[in-house]
Amino acid sequence: MVSERGLEVLRVIVHDYVASREPVGSKSIVERHHFGVSAATIRNDMALLEEEELIAAPHTSSGRVPTDKGYRLFVNHLADLRPLSSAQRQAIETFLGDSADLDEVLGRTVRLLSQLTNQVALVQYPSFSRARVRHVELVSLAERRVMTVLITDTGQVEQRLVELPVVVDDEFLAELRRALNAAVGGTELSAAAALLGDLHEGFRPEQAVVVGIVVASLVEQLAAGRQERLVMAGAANLVRTGDDFSGDLYPVLEAIEQQVALLRLFGEMQLDAVDVAASIGRENASFGLSQASVLASGYTSTGSEVARLGVLGPMRMDYSTNMAAVRAVARYLSSLLSER
């Protein structure tokens, strides 16, 4: 059982180590913080923390660093999250508010979150199983090339280039466009593909081949709207903090590349009382991230289920500030997407 003073000693060790990346000793704690006790008493407190495996000596020096168990206890006892500055809040509103569509919104979100936290930023695409088709557009780019555009009521835009075996004219494209929108307009993505199977029957035999090719492209686009995937930014931040991963970044980079593992981790993380989840160190071992921490929050978009966004970085990170940034960006993203 850790005493209140022991928890406070752990807190200052975490803060000082995150700030300096240097092991923290009892002498520096007494000099920099006002505990009102001697260095010998602080050493006793540190010895108890070490017995509990909350801190450890990285080498033979007298300094100590937090363990993943220590970081977990620290996060569990965070009284509150450090609020973002007015400049940071304004940056979120300005940078995200100018986005044109969902792809751009999420791309800007990860770049902004990476800049705010100096970590790898991750945003999960919403699963639009409940989204509906707003409009299907066909754009002629050449005599035998068409762009199929799928627009949902959530603002998602999926585009595909389609090569056709024959020349098509604008009159035929207009007829096909009307037929497509009549068939699937206002329909949920999960049900729309089934409604396109017999669309070719309403066209002449020589046109049916083209209809089949366009329909196949749209079916792929409808499926893409329901797939889980991640947008990432800030991988270069891992190089800056490479020494925090025992000099071996390969397992972390491999885990980032394998989006399936990260999506599974996101799905298992449970949000706490401040709407942020933290998974630290050995808690991530099965995902190849035993030396990393992942912070996540949830956001929603019209017609979608709750999706996750967050950051990934070394265990030595500013948890309070980073958790506040993740929560603020998630809340603003939900608000922005609900207005579209």
N, C-alpha and C positions, 0 to 999 in steps of 0.2 A: 504494500500500500504506500503510495507516494504522498508525502505531506504537502500542504499548501505551499510552504517555502520551497520544497523540492520541485514542485510544478513551476514555480516562478524561476528557479535556477535553470530548469530545462528550457523555459521560454527564452531567457536571455542568451543561453548557449545557442539555441536555434537562430535567434536574430543576429547575434554577433558572427556566427559561422556563415550564415547566408550572406552577410554584408562583406566579410573579409576573406572568406574561404581559408581561414587559418584556424587551427585547433584552439579552443578556448580554455584558459586555465583559471584557477581560483583567484590568482592575484589580479588578473585583468577584470574579473567579475567584480571584485571588491572595489577596484579603482574606478570602474566605469558605471557601476550601478549602486544604488543606495539600499543595501540590505540591513545595515545597522548591526552586522555581526562580523566576526573575524574571518580571515582567510581560512583558518583551521576549520571553522564551522562549515564554510562553503565546501571545503575539501571533503568533509564528512557527508554533506548532502550529495556531492558528486559521486562519492563512493557508493552510496545507496542507489543512485540513478544507474550507475554502472552495473551493480548487482542485478538490477531489474532489466538489464540489457537495453536501456534507453539511450545511453551514450557509450562511446568506446574510444580507446586510444588508437589513432591510426599508426603510431610508431612509438618510440620510447620516450617522447617528450611528455611533459606534464599536462598538455592540453588534451581536450576531449572534443569529439564531434558527435552529432546526433546519429542514431541508427534509424533504420526505417520504422522500427517500433517506436522510437522517440518522436519521429515526425508524426506518426499516427496519433500518439497521445497529445502532441501539441495541437494538431488540427482539431481533434475532438474537443479540446478545451478552449478553442478560439471563442472569445466572448462576443466578438463582432468582426465584421469585415471592414478593412480600411476603406473609407468612401473614396470614390474617384473624384478628382478635381473637376471644377467647372469646365476647365479647358478640355479635359479628357471626355467629359460628357458631351460637350459641344462638338468635339471631333467625331464622336460616334454618330451623332445626328446628321452632321454635314456630310461625312464620308459615305454613309449608307443611304442617306436620303436622296442622293442624286442617281441611284442605280435605276436602270431601265427595266430589267427583267430579273427573273429568279436566278439565272446563271450568274449574272453580274452582281446581284445582291450577295450571293454566297461567296463569290470570288473576292469581293470587297471585304466581306466579313472576316475571312481568314487572314487577309493581309492586315486589316486593322487590328485584329486580336493578337496577331504575332507582334505587331509594333508596340502594342500596349503592354505585353507581358515578356517580350524577348524570348518566347518559347515557340515550339512548333504548334501551330493552330490547326484545329480540325473541325470541320462542319459536316455533319451527316445530311445528305439530301433528304428532304421529306419523302415519305412513302405516300404516293398520291392514289392509294387504292380507292379512296372515296371522292377523288377529284372528278370533275365532269368535263367533257369535251365542249369547249366554247365555240371553236371554229376550226375548220380544215381549209387550208389555202393551197392552191397549186400555182406555182410561178414558172412560166416558160422562160428558160435560160438559153435554149438553142432549139433547133428543129427536133432533136431527139434527146433533149435533156430537160428534166423538170425538177424543181425543188418542191418537195412535199413539206408543209409546215403544219404542225399540230399545236394548237393553242388551248390551254385548259383554263378553267375558271379560277385557278390559283395563280395565274400569271406565268406558268411554266410554258416555255416554247421549245419544241423539239423540231429539228430540221434534218432532212435527208436529201441528198442528190440522187436522182434516179435516171439511169441511162435506158432509153427506150429503143426497141428494135425497128420502129417505123417512125416516120414523120407524123406529128400531130399538130392540129391547128387550134386556134384560140376557141373556136366554137365547140370543139369536142372537149377541151379542158373545162370550159364553162359548164357544159352538161355534166361532166364527171364531178366537178366541184359541187354542184347542186345536189347530185345524188349522194355524195359522201356526207354532206352536212345534213341532208334529210335522214340518212340512216343512223348517224351517231351523234348528231348535235344534241347537247344536253344530257348525254348518256355518261354513266360512270365509266372510267377507264377500264375497270375490271370486267365490264360487260360489253364494251364497245367492239372488241375484236370479233366476237361471235356474230355480230350483226353485219359484218362485211363479207362473210363467206360466200353469199350468193349474189353479191352486187353485180357481177359480170353478166348475169342473166338478163338484165335490163338493157344491154347494149348489143349491137350487131356482132356477129362472130369475129369479124376482122378487128373489132375494137376490144374484144374480150381479153385478148392477150395483154394489151396495155393496161386495162383495168386491173387484171391480176397482179401485174408488176407494181402498180401504184398501191394497191391494197396491201401487198406483202410489205412494202416500205412502211405503211401506216401501222400495220400490226407490230412491227419492230419498235416503232416510236411509242405505241401504247404500252408495250412491255417495259420500255426504258423508264417510263414514268412510275413504274412500280418497283424498280430495282433499288436495292440499297447500295449507296456508294458514298465516298467521302471526297471532300475538297480539302486540300492541305496547303499551307504556306509556312515559310520560316524554317525550313530544314537546315538552312545555313547556321541557325542559332545553335544547333547541336555541335557544330565544329567549335564554336566559341566556348562551349561548356564541356568539350570532349574529355577533359581530365576528370570530370565528375563521374564518368562512366568507366573508371579504371583503365582508361586509354583504349578501350575496345568499343567502338560504336557499331560494329557490324550487326550484333543482335538487335539493336534498336532500329537501325536502318532497315533491316530485314522485316521487322514487325510492322514498320510504317508502310513498307511496300506491299505487304500482305494485308490488304484492307479488311479481309474477312475477320482476322483476329481482332483488329481494333473495333470493328462494328460489333463483334460479340462482346468485347469488354464494355463498350458503351451500353449495350443492352443489359448487362448485369449490374451496372452501377446504380445504386439507389440514392436519390437526392435526399439531403438532410434538411434540417429546419430552415436553413438559409437558401434553399433551392440549389445547392451545389453539392456534387459528390466528389470525393477524392479517393483514388486508389494508389497506394504507395508501396514502392519497393517489392518485397517478396509477395505481396498481395497480387502482383502482376506476373508472377513467375510462369504461369501456364501460358501467358501470351508473349513470352520472350522479352519481358520488360522488367526484370527483377531489380534493375538499378534505376528505374524511372518512376516518375509520378505522373498520373493523369488526373486532370481536374475537368469536370463536365457539368453542364446544366442543360435544361431542356427548353425547346422553343416549339411553337406551333405555327402552321400556315393554314389558311382556309382550305378545308377539304382534306387535310392531312392528319396523320397521327403525330404524336409527340416525337420529335427528332432531337438528337444531341449535338451540342457543340462544346468544344473545350480546348485544352492545351496539354501538350506532352513535353516533359523536360526532365532534368535531373531531380533527384530528391532534394538537393540543395536549391530550393527556390523560395521566393517570397510568397508564401501561401496566402496570406491575408490579402495582399494587393491583387494577386493573380485570380483568386477566387472572386473578388469583387468585380474584376474586369470581365470574367466569364459570365457572371450573373447579369451584369449591366448590359452586355452585348446581346445575351440571349433574350432579355426582356425587351430591348429595343427592336430586335429582329422580329419577335412575335408581334409587336405592335405595328411595325412597318408592313409585314406581310398580311396582317388582318385587314389593313386599310385598302389593299389592292384587289 
